[in-house]
């Protein structure tokens, strides 16, 4: 199991990685549905800590496998079998999402996480023996991951209350993020920039797909009870426009070329995507809340219902801009229109008392489209002018 070349032509997600991603469809779907139900029950944004903790477990499991695959994907029998072990862990983790989210019961999630980490550590351990160039890096990964995993198991012994669950989670999450940085000091792990960009694009599609599914499920439930009306149709169209515009903005930034030019800054790209992905997941939950509120099936209250959609959209736009900020200049997402659009979108829910949840949803859609137009104009203008001379700095 030796590190793969970083300059392979046409490197993209493999069929094995795509079937691995399917397990995360289940996990994200359960989390989005649980979030929507809690919001509809009137819990408000008190669900946010539980959402962020649960989503971190899902995202980090996916992230670590993707970087391992970019560095070492040999696609031999042991690699495939150990990938299946990790898939089993993700499914166990997914089955524990409702209990973790609703009751702060992290037992099943932790067991699933343990299974996944065992498969990951076993895969990395092969590189310690087989690859003399990156063996020291792989060894550090194995040591760091193993120590932190033991701490996750010990966390189950903590009593609930007094913020111990949340505080210990933050400490261990930071420890997880430090392990790759510490391990790479031994020489750096190989990764293929086009493959990494493709993997993050694939997970973005999963999250957008979950938003589509969440909206479709909400529409189905409403239609079964009340039938179709004009207001619901307008809400559906606005939701589709929002999702399509977010997809367009995301893929307008050429991430692969930028990662290739500034490999040392890949950590910003990787870690920043936690916020990007979490915001997209919350957009799916927000769409369920909007549909239920517009239909009058489970009225939540204007500001909360519109905010459940608008605030995650605003966070997504700012986070996406921030992810690309250290990688390149100029960017398709200029800071002035991006921050302006995000600020206006974040403010729209407070007008729900005047224009209602539906009016807020339409306004959010129009603002996202306006930002998309600005992004496209900037991109096309840059294409006409041709590439500008840039200094590539790896510091």
N, C-alpha and C positions, 0 to 999 in steps of 0.2 A: 504494500500500500504506500506508494510514493506520491509526492505532490505533483499535481498536473501542471502542464505549462500554462502560463498566464496570457499567452498570445494565440491561443487556438482560434481559428476563424469560425464564426457562426455558432459560438457556444451559447446554448440556451437551456432552459429547463428540460430535463429528461422525462420520459414516461414514468420512471420510478418516482421522481420528485412530484409529478402531477398527481399520482395516486396517493402519495403521502399527504399532499395538500387537501385531499378530500376529507381526511379525518378532521382537519381544522374547519371545514365547512360545518360539521356537526357542532364543534365546540363554540364557534362564533354564533351559530344560529341559536343555540341554547342561551347564550349570554345576552344576545340582542332581545330575545323574547322575554327573558327574566327582567331585563331592564325596563322594557316597555310596560310589562305588567305592574311593576313596582311604581312606575310613574303614573299609570292610570289609577292605581290604588291611592294616590295622593301622597306618596312618600316624598315627593319632590326631589331635590338634589342631595338629600341625605344618602341616596344610593351611590353617590359618586365614589367614595373611598372603596366600597366593595367592588364596584365596576372596575376601577383602575387596578386593584389588586388581582382580580380574576383575569382581566385582560392581559396583565403582565405575564402571568403564568402561561397563557396561550401564546402570546407573541414571542416570548423568550424561547420557548420550546421550538417554535418554527424558525426563529432567527438563527439559533445555534446549529440546527441541522443544515440550513441553507449555506452557511459559511463553511461548515465541514464539507458539504458536497462540492462547493466551489473549489476547495483546496485539494480534496483527496478522492473524489468520486471515481472509484475503480470499476464499479458496476459488476463486480464478481459475486460469486455466491455468498461468501461471508458478509460482504457489504449489504447485499439485498436482504439477507436474513436479519441482520442487525437493524436495518431500516424497518423491517416488519415489527421488530420488538418495540421500536420507538413509536410506530403507528399504534400498537396496542396500548402503550402508555398514554398517548394522546386521547384515545377513546375512553380510557378509564378516567383521565382527567376531565374530559368533557362530561362524563356521567356525573361527576361531582360538582359541576358548576351550579346547578340549582341550590344544593345544600349550602355551598360556600356563599352564594349570593344572598340567599334568604335567611340563613341561620348562623352565618359565620362558622360553619362546620367545614374545616379544611382537610379532614382526614382523607377522603377519596381523592381530592385534587392532589394532595401531597403524595399519595401512593402512586397515582398515575404519573406524576412528575418524576418520582423515583424510578419507575420502570423505564420512562423515556430517557432519563439520564444514564441509567445503566447501559442501555443500548448505545448511547452516544459515546460514553467513556470507553466502552469496548471497541468501538470503531476507531476512536482516536488512538487507543493503545496500540493498535496494529502499526501505526506510523512510527511509534517510538522504536520499534524493532526494524522496520523496513526502510525508513527514510533517514539517512544520516544527516541530510541538510536541515530538515525541519524537526528532527526527533526531539531536540531540547524544547522546542516550542510546544510540541505535542505533550511532552512530559509535564510541563507546567500547566497545560490545560487539564490534564487528568488529575493532578494534585489539587488545583484550585477548585474544579468542579466537585470533586469528591468531598473536600472539606465543607464547602458551602451546602452540599446536599445533606450531609450529616446534621448541619445546623437547622436545615428545614425540618428534618425529622424531630429534632429536639424541640422545635417551636410548637409541636403538637402538645407538649406537656405544659405549656403556659396556660394559666387560668384566663378566662375571658374577663373583659372589663378593664377599666383603668388605662385603656389605650395600649395595652401590651401587644395585642394582636396586630394593630396597625403599626405601632412603633417597631416591633421586631420585623415586620414585613419590609418596611423601608430600609432598615439596616441590611437585611439579607438581599434585597433587590440591588442595593448599591454594591454589595459584595459581588453579586453575579456580574454586574457591569464592569467591575474592576478586573475580574479574572482575565478576560481577553486582552486588556491593556497590559497587564502584568506579564502574561504569557508571551505577547508579541515582542517584549523587550529582549527576549532570548534570540531574536533574529527575524521575527515577523513571519506570519503565515501567508502562503500564497492565496490569491483569490483572482478570479477572472472578472474584470469590471463589467463586461457585457452580460455575463451570467448573473452576477449579483443584481444588476439593474433589472434583468428579466425576472428574477425571482421576486423582487419587491413589486414589480408590475403585476405578477401573478397573484400575489396576496392582496394587492389593491383590487383586482378584479373579483376575488373572493368576497371582499368586504362590500363592494358595490353590488355584487350579486345577492348578498344577504339583505341589503337595503331594498332591492327589488322584491325579494321574497317576502320581507316583512310588510312592505306596502301591499303586495298582492294578497297576502293572508288577511290583512286588516280589511281590505276591500271585499274579499270573499265573505268574511264574517258579517260585515255591514250589509252587503247586498242580500244575504240570506235572510236578514231580518226586516230591512226597510225598503229594499229595492234601490234602483239607480235614480239619482236626481242630478240636476245641473251642477249644484254646488260640489257634490262629490266628484263629478267628472272634471271640474276645474281643478280641484285639489289633486286629482290623479295626474293631470297634465302638468301642473306646476311641479309635482314631485319628480316626474320623469325628466323635465327640463333641468332641474337642479342636479340630479344624478348624472345626466349626460354632460352637463357643463363641467362638473367636478372631474369626471373622467377625462374630458378634453384638456382641461388645465393641467392635470397631473402629467399626462403623457406629452405635453407640449415642451417640457423641459428635457433636454437630451442627457439623461443621467449617465449613460454608459461612457460617453466620450469624456465627461467631466471626471468620472472616477478614474478613468485611464490616465488623464492628465495629472491628477492630484491624488494618488493612491493613499498617501499618508493621512488624508482627511476623510477617509472612508468611515471612520468611527462616528463622525458627525452625521453622515448620511444614514448609517445603520441605526444609531440610537435615536436620532430625531424622528425616525419612522414610527417609533412607539407612539408618539403624540399624533402623527398623521393617521396611523391605523386606528388608534383608539377613537379619534374624532369621527372617522368614517363609520365605525361600529355604532357609535351613538347616533349618527344620522339615521341609521336603520331603525333604531328604537324610536327616534323622534318622529319618523314618518308614520309609524303605527299610532302614536299618540295623536298626531294631527288628524289622521283619518277618523279615528274614534271621536275626536272632539268636533270636527266639522259635521259628522253625521249625527251628533247629539246622542250617540249610544252611551258613551261614558265621558260626559263633559268634565274636563280637568280644570279649566280656568284659563283664560286667554293668555296671560303672560307665560305661565308654565308650559302650556301646550305649544305655543309658538317658539318659546325659548328652547324646548327640547329638540327642535329642528335647527333654529337659527344659530344658537350658540355653538354647537358642534361644527356647523359649516364655517363659522368665523374662525374657530380654532384650527380647523383643517387648513384654511387658506394661509394663515400666519405660519403654521408649522411647516407647510410645504415650502413657503418662501424661505424660512429659516434653514431648512434642510439643504437647499441649494446655495445659500448665501456664501458658505466657505469654499464652494467648489469652483465657481466661475463668475466672471463678469464680462460682458453684460448677461443678464438673465432675461428670460421671457417675462417673468413676473417682476415688473418694476415695483420698488417698495411703495411709491406714492399711491398708485391706484390699488395695489393689493391691501395696504393698511387702511386706506379709505373705505374700500368695499367691505373689509372685515368689520371695521368700526360701525358702519351703517347697518350691516346685517345683524351685528350684536345688539344694536339699538332698536331694531324693528319690533321685537316682541313687546317692548314697553308701549307700543301703540295699539296693542291688541284690544284695549278697551274701546277704541274708536273704530278700528277697521276689522276687528275680529280675527280669529285664527286663520281663516281662509285668506283674508286680505294680507295678513303677514306672510303667509306662504307664497302668495303671488309676488309680493314685494321682494322677498328673499330670492325667488327665481329670477326676477328682473335684474337684481343687483349682481348675482352670480354671472348672468349672461353679459352684463355690462363689463365686468372684469374680464370675461373670456374674450370679448371683442378687443379690449385694450391689450391683452396678451397676444392675440393673433396679429394685431397691427404691429406690435413691437417685434414679433418674430419675423413677419414678412419684410419689415423694413430692414432688419438685420441681414436677411437673406439677400435682399437687393444690393446692399452695400458690400456684401462679401465679408469674409472673416477678418476681424481686426487683429493686428499683431498683439500677442499676449506673452507675458513672461510666465513660464511655468515654474512655480516655486513649491518645493516639497516640504518646506518648513512648517 
